[in-house]
Amino acid sequence: GVYFVWLFMAPSEAPSVMGSTINNGAVGGAVGTFFGAVEAAWRPPHPVSPLRFSGQLMASHAATLGGIAAIFGGTDAICHTLRGDTPTNKVIAGCAAGSLLGFRQNSISGAVAGCAAFGGIQGLGILAQWEKYLYPEH
């Protein structure tokens, strides 16, 4: 998403919490709309109202991915504001974003699983960039 550009900004140029939330949510919503359109194209058309069915799929995917991305961006910006630029900010943001999937289904175990999955993925991303955090002067 757009937040990758912000990884290379000076701390004074880091986005605000609101800006990060809106930007990430918009990108997530656009990606979700695309995925919904792809899914609608692959599924057999609805016999009564194919356009309405396609629109509902696109809106559902846009809302889910937009919400996940917005929570990730907002949580990451809050962590950056409170804790500075630390590697664990992305893990915390991933956990918060992943838990949304479980909470949408009213499932605490789903929220914990989503937190572990998304936080774990961010942790793997941090491991891939270990030199950046071990040797910050480079």
C-alpha positions as CSV (number, residue, x, y, z in Angstrom):
1,G,0.0,0.0,0.0
2,V,0.8,3.6,0.3
3,Y,2.4,3.2,3.7
4,F,5.5,1.6,2.1
5,V,6.6,5.1,0.9
6,W,6.4,6.4,4.5
7,L,8.9,3.8,5.7
8,F,11.7,6.0,4.2
9,M,10.5,9.3,5.5
10,A,12.1,11.3,8.3
11,P,10.1,11.1,11.5
12,S,9.0,14.7,11.1
13,E,7.5,13.8,7.7
14,A,5.7,10.8,9.1
15,P,1.9,10.9,8.3
16,S,-0.6,11.8,10.9
17,V,-2.8,9.1,12.4
18,M,-5.8,10.3,10.5
19,G,-3.9,10.7,7.3
20,S,-2.4,7.2,7.6
21,T,-5.8,5.7,8.4
22,I,-7.6,7.3,5.5
23,N,-4.8,6.6,3.0
24,N,-4.4,3.0,3.9
25,G,-8.2,2.5,4.1
26,A,-8.6,4.0,0.6
27,V,-5.9,1.8,-0.9
28,G,-7.4,-1.3,0.9
29,G,-10.9,-0.3,-0.4
30,A,-9.6,0.0,-3.9
31,V,-7.9,-3.4,-3.8
32,G,-11.0,-4.9,-2.2
33,T,-13.1,-3.6,-5.0
34,F,-10.8,-5.1,-7.6
35,F,-10.9,-8.5,-5.8
36,G,-14.7,-8.3,-5.6
37,A,-14.9,-7.6,-9.3
38,V,-12.6,-10.6,-10.1
39,E,-14.7,-12.8,-7.8
40,A,-17.9,-11.6,-9.5
41,A,-16.4,-12.4,-12.9
42,W,-15.5,-15.9,-11.9
43,R,-18.8,-16.8,-10.2
44,P,-21.9,-17.8,-12.2
45,P,-24.2,-14.8,-12.7
46,H,-27.1,-14.3,-10.3
47,P,-30.3,-15.3,-12.2
48,V,-32.3,-12.2,-11.2
49,S,-29.9,-9.3,-10.7
50,P,-26.3,-10.0,-11.8
51,L,-25.2,-6.3,-11.5
52,R,-26.6,-6.0,-8.0
53,F,-24.8,-9.3,-7.0
54,S,-21.5,-8.1,-8.5
55,G,-21.9,-4.7,-6.7
56,Q,-22.6,-6.4,-3.4
57,L,-19.5,-8.6,-3.8
58,M,-17.3,-5.6,-4.6
59,A,-18.7,-3.6,-1.7
60,S,-18.2,-6.4,0.7
61,H,-14.6,-7.0,-0.3
62,A,-13.9,-3.3,-0.3
63,A,-15.3,-2.8,3.2
64,T,-13.3,-5.8,4.6
65,L,-10.0,-4.9,3.0
66,G,-10.5,-1.2,3.5
67,G,-11.2,-1.7,7.2
68,I,-8.2,-4.0,7.7
69,A,-5.9,-1.6,5.9
70,A,-7.3,1.4,7.8
71,I,-6.8,-0.3,11.2
72,F,-3.3,-1.3,10.2
73,G,-2.4,2.2,9.1
74,G,-4.0,3.9,12.1
75,T,-2.4,1.5,14.6
76,D,1.0,1.8,12.9
77,A,0.8,5.6,13.0
78,I,-0.3,5.6,16.7
79,C,2.5,3.3,17.6
80,H,5.0,5.4,15.7
81,T,3.7,8.5,17.5
82,L,3.9,6.9,21.0
83,R,6.9,4.6,20.6
84,G,9.0,6.1,17.7
85,D,10.2,4.0,14.8
86,T,10.6,0.5,16.3
87,P,10.3,-2.9,14.5
88,T,7.5,-4.1,16.6
89,N,5.1,-1.3,15.5
90,K,4.2,-3.2,12.3
91,V,3.6,-6.4,14.3
92,I,1.3,-4.6,16.7
93,A,-0.5,-3.0,13.7
94,G,-0.8,-6.4,12.0
95,C,-2.2,-8.0,15.1
96,A,-4.8,-5.2,15.4
97,A,-5.8,-5.4,11.7
98,G,-5.9,-9.2,11.7
99,S,-8.2,-9.3,14.7
100,L,-10.8,-7.4,12.8
101,L,-11.6,-10.6,10.8
102,G,-12.5,-12.5,13.9
103,F,-14.4,-9.7,15.4
104,R,-16.5,-9.3,12.2
105,Q,-17.7,-12.9,12.8
106,N,-18.2,-12.4,16.6
107,S,-15.4,-14.9,17.3
108,I,-12.8,-14.3,19.9
109,S,-10.8,-17.3,18.7
110,G,-11.0,-16.0,15.1
111,A,-9.7,-12.6,16.3
112,V,-6.8,-14.3,18.1
113,A,-6.0,-16.3,15.0
114,G,-6.2,-13.3,12.8
115,C,-4.0,-11.4,15.2
116,A,-1.4,-14.2,15.2
117,A,-1.5,-14.6,11.4
118,F,-1.2,-10.9,10.4
119,G,1.2,-10.1,13.2
120,G,3.3,-13.1,12.3
121,I,3.4,-12.0,8.6
122,Q,4.6,-8.6,9.7
123,G,7.2,-10.3,12.0
124,L,8.5,-12.2,9.0
125,G,8.8,-8.9,7.1
126,I,10.8,-7.5,10.0
127,L,13.1,-10.5,9.9
128,A,13.7,-9.9,6.2
129,Q,14.9,-6.4,7.0
130,W,16.9,-7.3,10.1
131,E,20.0,-5.4,8.9
132,K,18.0,-2.1,8.9
133,Y,17.3,-2.5,12.6
134,L,20.6,-4.1,13.6
135,Y,22.7,-1.5,11.8
136,P,20.6,1.7,11.7
137,E,23.4,3.9,10.5
138,H,23.7,2.2,7.1
